[in-house]
Amino acid sequence: MSAIPIRRALIAVYDKTGIAEFAKALVEEYGIEIISTGGTAKHLKEAGVPVTMVEEVTGFPEMLDGRVKTLHPKIHAGILADRDNPEHMRQLKEHGIKPIDMVVVNLYPFEETVKDPNCKFEDAIEMIDIGGPCMLRAAAKNHKHVLVVDAIDTYEYVIRSLKKNDSELLSAYQRRAAHRTFATTCLYDAKVSDWISSHAEIGHGSFKLIQFIDEHATKYGENPHQEGGLKSLPADANFRRLAVSVGNVQMSFNNYVDADAALSLCAELARSKLNKPTCVFIKHTNACGVGISNDPKEAYRQAYLGDPNAAMGGILAVNFAVNKAFAETVMATLQLFKDDAIAGGCANPPQAFFAEVIVAPGYDDDAIEVIRTAKKWGERVRLLDVGDMTLAPSPEDLDYKRIAGGMLMQTPDLLGLNEDDWKIATDKQPTDAELNDARLAWLTCKHTKSNAITICKDGMLVGNGAGQMSRVMSCRIATWLAKENGHAAKLAGSVAASDAFFPFRDGLDILADAGVTTVIQPGGSKRDDEVITAANEREIAMILTGTRHFKH
């Protein structure tokens, strides 16, 4: 015997693909009575399937233009009755209600409807399914006794299981189907909620559901004693996706975190007016190398030489499709650029190089061949194809942070080069070259952990002070790293960005002593006047953006 003796099935589907064949098999092979509504009943009758109309069961016609069809005790009591509870069964008998043993429902296509730019508000409202989710949830709650069928691709499986008369097979299906049903109705309601909030102008703070569709294991979490994995979002979600798309090399937890940081910065630069071939090296979510040039190889050389020791084992992101020539450059990094590092005065010349991950909008087949066969590390580097980096990010892509006992969420920081709000606060004006470096420094600083000081010169990151407890220490680290990596000469005439205001002039003096001639910062300190006076004394141009970019 099957896990559920199926005598009556209620079928009410919007998408009628395959439903006639499924219903016909239920009737002809298993003698199951079919109860149905409106358009579904008409479709089944035209296919020669005998149907009992819902109004025959309830004694009430469909009402309110079809809004009320199945919302009736003779339907829901038939679904929800616990067959093992004598009192439930007594009540069914007392009120002349027969059990319903199978519920076959798919929902109105609300999400597809509202995607149409010509969709009217009232049309969207009519596509909010009420009866369908109610029946699905009732059947899923009572899945011990009711078979819930909520997906077209399960029709064949259900028929096959019934043919096998396998109670264990059907019982396992029942549990999976119940789990899937609650996930389906939850996501459906969330889509409706999101749409209503977008039309009611109530903002993002009310409710937002993220539905994950599958999980990929990582080797471990941040550390070997922690487990880790990636839960993926639906392909049509308004989220930029990171996925291993070239080869089968497993991503680690930290690979994903750093690759996301690399993608975020590289995509921001790609969307800005700086959009030229760009290369970014990320280590522990902070930029250790950024290069922008008309020549991809030169952009890569600048990014690598920014901090060649930090680049080793880092994440490389580029905003152009990787071709064979560029792949050959990356795979020969040490041979091509080690002498440049030494000639520049790098205090600790690099001894090795490999990349953990390469992020790009695409890869030529011959480029993949070069990477995979050039040397040993090429076999294990993760290649991520993320598509067009210039696509505008969605404001719906909220930022979440887990804290003890809760979850913080915020809208994404989408403000980039808001140059209409920038003000020159000093006597000295930045040159065109300095202004261009200010743009690069400002965006790189935005993607650096606060407190952050970022120094750039000639389209290249030369020093980055990240994540320090005081801003003055970030100034010291940024200038020290520039000198350590052979960029002392580049500090002269360089541009420094600060993600938030300078609380005192001490940090500015450190930058001026190193050779910085332009500083870009938000302003807003009680001591702005003191800092601006110091900039004038040191003959530094100072740009105030009016906006900070804390990144915690």
Buried (B, 14 or more C-beta within 10 A) or exposed (E): EBBBEBBBBBBBBBEBEEBBBBBBBBBEEBEBBBBBBBEBBBBBBEBEBEBBBBBEBBEEEBEEEEEBBBBBEBBBBBBBBEBEEEEBBEBBEEEEBBBBBBBBBBBBEBBEBBEEEEBEEEEBEBBBBBBBBBBBBBBBBBBBBBBBBBBBEBBEBBBEBBEEEBEEBBBEBBEEBBEBBBBBBBBBBBBBBBBBBEEEEEEBEEEBEBBEEEEBEBEBBEEEEEEBEBEBBBEEBEBBBBEBBBBEBEBBBBBBBBBBBBBBBBBBBBBBEBEBBBBBBBBBBBBBBBBBBEEBBBBBBBBBBBBBBBBBEBBBBBBBBBBBEBBBBBBBBBEBBBEBBEEBBBEEBBEEBBBBBBBBBBBBEEBBBBBBEBEEBBEEBBBBBBEEBEEEBEEBBBEEEEEEEEEEEEEEBEEBBEEEEBEBBBEBEBBEBBBBBBBBBBBBBBBBBBBBBBBBBBBBBBBBBBBBEEBBBBBBBBBBBBBBBBBBBBBEBBBBBBBBBBBBBBBBBBBBEBBBBBBBBBBEBEBBEBBBEBBBEBEBBBBBBEBBBEBE
